[in-house]
């Protein structure tokens, strides 16, 4: 059996997924708060963010047996905040952007964030996009550990909503 064939499927989110996605994001917001992180403690993301992600075809869910295990926004266009970086990206040209990674409370501790990133990398490769860029808050220790484990390279800082964020990139082509 192919170890990548673990029964998890990454698919585009639809309107029917909105409430479940919002519940998962609320769980993640609370985890960030309990961890002492400042990330996501200012009313963002919110239900409107999820609605916009779905409408823009950027919302994606990781599903197993039709149950949503994780959510992310995956953007196949430029991220304006990434145009200015204190540091340097590994590449110029096309890239995919990962935002709003959140894992359902039911699936915590099962390596779901890594599975999500593996599925994202497969999708991005299939679209012949050479790299993935992602950012996170300086105090989001779980995400920083995942990015290190998956060999994303720290490239510097970008600013989103006026806040500095650690920016990472991984070349996948």
C-alpha positions, -999 to 999 in steps of 0.1 A, spaced: 0 0 0 13 35 -9 20 53 23 7 85 7 -27 67 2 -38 73 37 -75 79 29 -72 116 33 -84 138 4 -78 175 -2 -107 191 -19 -121 225 -25 -145 237 2 -181 244 -6 -209 263 10 -221 232 28 -187 231 46 -188 266 59 -201 260 94 -178 231 101 -148 251 88 -158 280 111 -160 256 141 -125 243 133 -112 278 130 -128 288 163 -111 258 179 -77 269 164 -82 305 176 -88 292 211 -57 269 209 -36 299 198 -50 318 228 -42 290 253 -7 287 238 -2 324 246 0 333 209 -11 367 196 -21 352 163 -58 352 154 -67 371 186 -81 402 169 -113 390 151 -95 375 122 -101 350 107 -139 352 109 -169 337 92 -167 364 65 -131 352 58 -143 317 53 -172 329 30 -147 349 9 -123 319 7 -151 297 -5 -164 323 -30 -128 329 -43 -122 291 -47 -94 294 -22 -109 274 7 -97 237 9 -105 210 33 -86 178 42 -112 151 45 -112 115 56 -144 94 54 -163 126 45 -153 142 78 -133 175 77 -100 171 95 -84 204 86 -89 236 67 -67 260 47 -68 288 22 -47 280 -8 -41 308 -32 -27 303 -67 -20 339 -73 3 365 -58 0 376 -22 4 414 -22 19 413 13 47 391 0 59 416 -26 79 433 2 100 411 24 127 420 50 149 392 37 147 374 4 125 347 -11 142 316 -26 125 322 -59 108 348 -81 79 340 -104 49 318 -98 41 304 -63 12 291 -43 3 307 -9 -9 288 22 -30 308 47 -52 299 76 -41 264 85 -65 249 111 -69 214 124 -101 200 139 -99 194 177 -109 158 170 -78 152 148 -52 170 170 -20 150 176 -24 128 145 0 146 122 -29 162 103 -11 195 96 18 176 80 -7 155 59 -24 187 48 9 202 37 18 169 18 -15 171 -1 -10 208 -8 25 201 -22 10 174 -44 -17 197 -57 8 225 -63 32 202 -82 3 190 -104 -3 226 -113 34 230 -122 39 258 -97 75 257 -85 72 268 -49 49 274 -19 51 304 3 36 307 38 38 329 68 31 326 105 33 346 137 65 345 156 48 329 186 28 302 167 52 274 179 32 245 165 32 260 129 69 269 132 77 233 141 57 219 112 74 242 87 108 232 101 99 195 100 87 198 64 119 217 54 104 251 46 131 277 45 129 308 66 132 338 42 126 368 64 96 389 76 65 401 58 38 423 71 1 413 72 -25 436 87 4 457 100 20 428 119 53 413 112 51 376 102 78 350 97 79 341 60 89 307 46 92 291 12 97 256 -1 107 248 -37 87 218 -48 93 214 -85 
